């Protein structure tokens, strides 16, 4: 039994597993970061269009969380 047999996933021969798991990860991260930025922008747009200050504050808080997470995801690629 060779040493690489210990690193294989059960039920696979282990040759393609690493490639499949690592495939398109940067693209997925960019796409996720863009979606989060878009959602943050939507929250801000709703916040400025509402007259309810409590609701606006909650939307702004959510926008900040989304924007921060988007930056964290984007920073991981640099």
N, C-alpha and C positions, 0 to 999 in steps of 0.2 A: 504494500500500500504506500503510495507516495505522499509527500507532505501536503500537497495541495488538496488532497481528499478531505482533510479536516476543515477546510474553508468553504466547502460546497454546501449549498442549500439542499435540504432533503427533497428528493424527487426531481432533481435537475442534475445535469452533468457539470454545471458550474461555468461553462465556457461563455455563455452569452448573458448571464444574469447581471453582471456588473455593467455591461454596456446598456442593457435595457433600463436599469434603474437610473443611470446617469444621463440618459438621453433627454435632450431639450430642457434641461433644468434652468439654464439662464433665460431661455425664452419664456418659460412658465413664470419665473420670478418677475421678469419685465412686465408681462401681461398682468400679473397679480398686482404689482405696484401701480400700474396705470389704472386698473379698476378701482383701487383704493383711493387714488388721487381724484378720480372722477366722482366717486361717492362723497368724498370730502367737499368737493366743489358743489355738489348737489345740496349737501347739508347747509353750506354757507348761503347758497341762493335761497333756500327755504327760510333760513333764519332772518335774512334781511327783508323778506317779503311778508313776514308775519307781524302782527301787532301784539302778540302774546309774548311778553318778555321772558317768562319762565321757559316756555317752549323754545324760544330763540336761543336762550342760554344752553339748553340741553343739546340743541342741534350744533351749536358752536363747539361745545365740549366733544361731541361725537366727531365733528370735523377734525378737531385737533388730534384725537386718537387715531383716526384713519390716516391723516397726513403723516403722523409720526411713524406709524407702522409701514407706510409706503416708503418713507425714507430709510427705515431699517432694512427693508427688503432690498431696496436699490443699493444701499451701501455695501451689502454683502457681496456684490458683484465686482466692485472696484478694486 
